[in-house]
Amino acid sequence: MKFINIKNYSKIIGSFSLALALSLNSCSKFTELEPLAALSENTAFSTAANVELAVNGMYWSAAVGRYNDGGGRGYPFGSAAIQQADMRGEDMVNMQAFYQITYESTYTPTSANNVNHWTSLYYLINEANIVIDGVKSAAENGVISTEDAIQYEAEARFLRALAHHELVIHFCRPYADGSGSNLGVPYRTNAITGGSSVEENITQGRGTVAEDYTQILADLDFAEQNLPDGGTSPISRAKKGAAIALKTRVYLHMQDYTNVLAEAGKLGASGTAPFSSPIGGYELTAAPEAPFTSYSNNTESIFSVENSATSNGGVNGALASQYGSSDFGFRDLVSISPNFYNADFWVAGDLRRERLTHRAEGGISAVYTTKYFENTYADWAPIVRYAEVLLNAAEAYARQGNAGQALALLNAVRDRSVPATARYGSSAPADLLDAIYKERRIEFLGEGRRWPDIHRLALDPTYSVGGIPAKINPSQITAGGGVALYDGTTQITPARPAIPYTDYRFIWPLPSNDELANNPNLQQNPDY
């Protein structure tokens, strides 16, 4: 199987890539591939080369996506998933208008941030379903081997699971609320290609969160069984380790700690330090910045979504332009909160503060992450790293009472960054779970992992923040002294109040001008 790198082209596939998951138009041209323009569904899978282009087009839709049915702004996984999740939390601050709706929780059934996330995710899901049908047909017709078809299907099912889980954590109550009995999202497994396929999908209801999780895990089980361990494919193509790593995350959201450990054990988390995975050879990089300075090739990144100089979310949607300081030609849009930067649990001398942040001297005075630094907007979006697998396992071990293994895993991630005098050694902190949760906030700062943790722990009697946390307004930074506030001690009283879990705004509304207008069997989230 020959892999084509996405950076070699920015126009991927023609009209087989349908415009929106529930568009009532039978086929809508998306992009064109020269010299193969406006490929039909049949043409897209008529040769082995076209099949590979179709699969790459699916990954391109994950990276660049759609925005208001037009050009991409990094929806859903090029940058938007990361930014949306950070803006729903309190550790990063929305300094300008981008993602203000998300940051301030002022979304409606027609507001851009949440509507475009929904439509782009279902667009990707439909691409995955078209690929699944197409590669099966191609194998039946002798265009590709059965083995290649199964691997392509496994890649598509991995992305389908990833996209549905992203929908669940924004549009649904967490699994812990009623063991998944609340309304889920439509889990779409049938391709929409026009005609009767539109009618079949337009009647699909929401089901439950538990039903979504069952299907997410079924897709990931298939992916694990049929994806390669590694080989020559880049980290932007799904492999066996990515499916397993994502399962550790999914089971953590279900509070199924036994299965978290079963999956994490496949990747070496049940061993001893230094931890490494027998599948894929994953291990922590020696320096915490390495996954971001060598974002396309490092031992720690298990799966990332590829961007390039010619294929990215652009100035309005790329990671560097959104998160970076204007000192380096970026846009000062998302800063680190001084309350988080100054938190007493982020110890002095931590290399992640020293090497992965920048105190802005021009533009808007604040501190910004430097995890994304490509002026060509080519930073790959980190989706899952080996550090997460280890911390997922640490949490599960701690929940099950194995403090020794939990501490060893926590130390593996933490010790590469903190000074020797600040390390735990063999003495576990008094509240080990609290230490793990704080470590997650530091380690994954600016990677979109804050909201998923808030969401899954929303009902935890000890570790929940109670809903959407209180947040600092950007004016509190600019009027309060800018970088002078990042002094290691200052804590600002957030001007934007917390929103309790019981409030309807904890979850997003379904789009009224798309899904609800066309599907009579969908229920809107309450109070929207």
N, C-alpha and C positions, 0 to 999 in steps of 0.2 A: 504494500500500500504506500503510495507516494503522498507525502504531506506538502501542501503549498502554504507558505508563510503569508499571513494576512497582510504584511507590510508591502508585499509585491503588487498589491492592487487596492484600489479604494472603491471601485464599482464592481459589485460582486455578481449579482444574478438578476435575471429579468422578472417577468411577471409571475413566475411560479411563487415568488415571495409576495404574498398578498398583503394588501395595505394595512388592514386592521383585523383583529381576530373576529369581530362581529360586523364587519362591513357588509352591507347588503348588496354591494357591487360584486359581480362574479369574479372579476380579475382586475386589478389595478396595478399599472406599471410602477415599480419601485425604483430600481436602478437598472442600468444597462451594462452589459459586459461586452467589450469590443474584442474580437469581431462577432462574438455570439450575442446578438442583441435580442432583448425581449424573449427570453427562453420560456417556452410553455412548460407545464408540469412534466409532460412526456419527454420533451427534448432535454430537459435538465438532467434526466437519468438515462439518456440514450447511449452515452459513452462513459468509460471509466473516468476520463478527464473531467467530463461535465459533472459526474457524481461528486468528485472531490471538490469541484467549485461550489456545488450546491451545499455541501457540508461546511465549507469555509464561509459561505454566505450566511449560514446559521450562526456561526461564531461571530461574524461581523455584526449581525443583528443584536447579539448580546453586548457588543462593545459600543456601537454607535447608535443603533436603534432609530427611533422616530420621536419627533417632538411636534405636536400639533399637526400631525400627518405631513410633516415636511422634513427638513434636514435634521440630522441627529445632534443631540446635545449630551451624548454620553449616557442616554437611557438604554437599557436599564442597568447594565453592569459595567459600562465603561468608566463611569464615575458617579452616576446619579444614585445608585444604590448606596454607595459609601457616603455621599453627602447627605442624602435623605436621612439615613440612620444617625449620622452625627448631629444633624440639625434637630432631631427629635430628642436628643439628650442635652446634657448641660456642660459637657467638658470642652466643647468648641462653641464659638460665638459667631453668629451670622452678622457680619459687619456692614453689609450692604443689602440691596434689594433681592439678590438671588437667594432663593430658598427661604425668603422671609415668611411666606405662608406656612411652610413647614415648621420653621423655628418658633413662630408665634402661635401656632395651632389655630390659625384662622381659616383653615381649609373648608371648602364647601363641595357639594357634588359636582361643581363645574370648575373648580380652581385648578390651575395648570400643573402644579407639582404632583399632586396625587393622581389626577386624571391621566397625565402622561406616563406616570409610572405604571399604572394599571394597563393602559393600552399597549405600552412597549413590552411589558412582560408577557401579555397574551399574544402579541405579535411574535415574540420569540418562541413561545409555546407552539404556535401554529406552524412556524418554520420547522421546529423539531418534529412535529407530527407529519408534515409533508415529507421530510427527509426519511422518517421511518417507513412510510408507505412506499416512497420512491426507491429506497435501496432494496426493499424486499422485492419489488417488481423488477429492478435491475438484475438481481440475483436469479430470479425465475427465468428471465430472458437471456441469461448467460453473459450479461454485460460485465458483471463483477462476480467474484467468487462468493459463495455462501459465507465463508469466514469473514471476508471484508464487509459484507452486508451486516452481519451480526455486530461487528465492532462499530461500524457507523451508527447502527441503531443504539448501541450502548452509549455512545457519545451523546446522541440526541436525547436519550432518556435521562442521562445525567443532567443536561441543561434543563430539561423539562421539570425534573425534581427541584433543582435549584431555583427556578423561576416560581414554581408554585409555593415553595417555602417562603420566598420573599413576599409573595402576596399575602400569605397567612399572617406573617408577623406585623403587617401594616393594616390589614383590613379585617382582622378577626381577633377575638379575645384569645388569650393564651390557652394552651392545652391544659394547664393546671386549673383553670376555671371550669369546673364540671367535667373533668377528664375528657375534654375535647367535645363536649356535647353542644357547644355553641355553634352558630352558623359558620360554615367554612367558606371557601371560594369554589367556583366550578372547576373541577379537575378535568381538564380537556385532554382527551387522548385520541380524538378523531380530527383529521385534517379538514380545514375549511377551504375548499377550492372552488366554491360557487355552487349554484343550483341546489340540489337536495341536501348537500353537506351543510349549507347555511341553515336550512330549516331544522336539520337534526340538532345542531348546536345551539340554535336560538331558543330552544325549549329547555335547555339544561339548567337545573336549579343549583343551589349552593351546597347542599349536603351539609355535613358537619366537619368541624376541625379534625376530629378523630379519623373520619373517612379520608380526609386529605392526607393526614400523616401516614395512614396505611398505604395509600397509593404512592406517596413520596418514597417510602421505604421500599416498596416493590420495585420502583424504577431504579433506585440505588442498588438494590440487591442484583438486579439484572446487569446494571453497569459494572458492578464489582466482578461478577462472574465472567464478563465478556470483554473487558478492557485489558490492554496489555499492562504489564508491570512498569514498563518504562520504555526502553529503546531509544530511537532517535527522535521521537516526537517531542516538541517543545512543551514547556509547562503550561502553555496556553491551549493545549489539547488535553481533554479529560483522559485520565488513566485510572488504573485500579485503585491506587492510593488516594486519589481525589474522591472517589465514590465512598471509600471507607472513612476518610476524614470527615466528609459531609455527614455521614451517618452518625459519627460521634456528636456532631452539633445537633442533629435532629433528635437523637435520643436524649440529649441534655435538655432540650426544650420540652420533652415529654416527661422529664424527671425519671427516666428509666435508666438508673445508674448502672445496673448490672449489664445492660447492653452497651452503654457507653464504654465500659471497661472491656467488654468482649471485642468491640470494634477497635478501640485504641490499642489493645494488646496485639492485634495483627500488625500494628505499625510500631511496635517496640516499646509501648508505654508501660508494659508490665515487667520490663527488665530492670537493669541497673544503669546508673550514670557511668559514662556519657551515653545518653539514649540515642538509638538509631533504629531505622525501620528496615526490616528484612525485605519489605516490599518497596521498591522504588529508591532505596538507599537514602531516604530523607534523614536529615539531622540538622540541628541548629547550626547556623553559621557562627563563627567565632566572634564576630562583631555585630552588634544589633542593627547597624545601618546597612549591612551587606545585602539583605533582601531588597533594598530600595536603590542602592547604587549599582547592583547587578541584577536588576529586576527580571531580566529575561533568562537568566541562567545562574541559579544558586541552589544549594542543597536544601534550603528551608521552604521555599515556595512550592506548595503542592499543586495548586492551580491558581492561575492568574488570567485575567482577560486582557488580551493583547491590544495595544494601541500602537500607532506608528506616526511618522511625520505626515503621511498622506492619508491616514485613516484614523481619525480620532474625534473627540467631541468638540474640538475647536475652542476658540477663546471663550465661548459661553458654556462649555461643558467638559473641558479637560481637567484632569486632577491638578496639574501644576498651576494652571491659570486660576483655578478656584481657591486652592489652598495656599498659594505662594504669595510672597511679599513683592510689592512693586520695586523694591531694591534690586530685584533680579528680573524685572520686566513682567511680573505677574500682576494680579489684580486686587490684592488685599481683601478678598471676599470672606474668607473663613479664618478666624484666628483661634488660638488656644485661649481658653478662659483663664484669667489670672487666678481665680479661685482654685482651679485644678493645678495650674503651674506652681502655685504656692502651697499646695496641700502638704501637710506634714508627713504623709506617707510616701511622698516622692522625695527620697532622701537626697541630700547634697552629694554631688559627685556622680550621680547617675549618668552614664554615658548616653542614654536616650535623650536626656535634656541637653547635654553638651553637644551631641553630634546630629541630632535630628530636630532641632528647633533653631529659629533665627529671631533675634531682636531687631525689629525694623527701625531703620534710621530715617527713611523717607516714607512718603505715602501716609497711610494710616498707621500711627504709632501703636504697635502691639507686638506680640510674639506669635510667630507662625511656624507650622511644621515644615520641615524640609524633606519629608519622605518622598515628595513628588517635585522633580526639579528639572524636567526636560523642557527647554524652550520650544521644542517642536511638538510638545504635548504628547510625547511618545511613551510616557510612563505606563507600565502595565498595571492594571487595577488588581490589587491583591484580594483574592477571594478566600483562600484558606492556606494557612502556613502551619508548619510542623509545631511551632510554638503554641498554636491553638489546640492542636491535638493533645499536647502534653498538659496544658492547663485544663482542658476538658476532663482529661483523666484524673488530674489532681483533685478537681472538684468532686468527681464521682468517688474517688477513694476516700476523701474526707467525709463525704456524706455517708459512706458505708463503714466508717470507723477505722480505716487503715491510715492513721496519721503519718506513719513512717514513709510509705510510698507516696502519699500526697505531698509531703514535705520535700522528698527527693525530686519530684517532678517540678514543683514550684521553684526549688533552688536551681534546677537546671536552666530555667528561663531567666530567673532573676539574677543569678550570680554572674552572668556574663556582662552585666551592665552596672551593678552597684559596687562600691568600694568594699574591700575585704572586711573592713570594720563594721559595715552595715549588714553583712550577711547573717542569715539565721543559723547557719551551720546545722548541727544536729538537734538544736533546741527549737521546737515548733513555737510559733507565736501563740499567745493565749487563745486567740480566735483565728484558727487556721483558715476557715472558710472566708472570713473577712479579708484576710491577707491575700487569698487567691483572687477574690473579686477586685481588690485594689490593684493587684498586679495586672489583671486583665485590662483595667482602664489605662494603665501606663503603657503596657506593651502594645495595645491595639489602638492607641490614640490616633485619630485621623484615618482609621481604616474601616469605620462604619460598624464596629462591633458593640457600641454602647447601647443603642436602642434594642437590639435583640436581647441583651442581658436584662435591661429594664423590663422588657415585655415578658420574658419567661419567668422572672422573679417577682412579678407584680403582686402576687398574693402570698409571697413568703413572709411568715410572721416575724422574721429577724432581719432579712437582707433586702426587703423591698424598699424602694424609695416612695412608694405609695401612689404612683401614677406617673404623670409627666412632671419631671422635677422643675423647681423654680430656676429661672435663668437670668443671666445678666443681660441688660440691654446694651447694645454697642455704645450708646452715648455715655454709659457709666465708665467705659474705658477711655474714650476720647476726651471726655470732660474731666476725668479723674487723674490724668497724668500719663496715659499711654503706657509705654514700657516701664515707666517709673513704678507702676503698680506691681510689676512682676519682680518683687523684691524678696521672695521666699517666705513672706509672712502675711502680707495683706490679704484679708478676706472681705469681699464686697457683699453687702446684703442685696440679693438679686431683686431687681425692680419688677421682673415679670413673675407673677405668682405661680405656684405649682398648680397642677390640675389633677384632682384625685382620680384614682382608677375607676371609680363609679361614674365619672363624667363621660358623656357620649363621645367627647373628643379624644379619648384615649385611643380609639381606632378611627381609621379614615372612612369617609363615605364612599360608596360605590359611585362611579360616574353616571350621572343622570342623563347626559346627552348621548350616551352610547349604549352601555349595557342595559340600564333600566328602561330606556326608551324602546329598545328592540326585543327584550326578553321578558315576557309576562310572568315567568316563573322565578324571577329573582326578587329577593327581599332587600330593601335598603337597610343599612344599619340603623338602629333606633335613634330617634330624635333629630335626624338630618332631614 
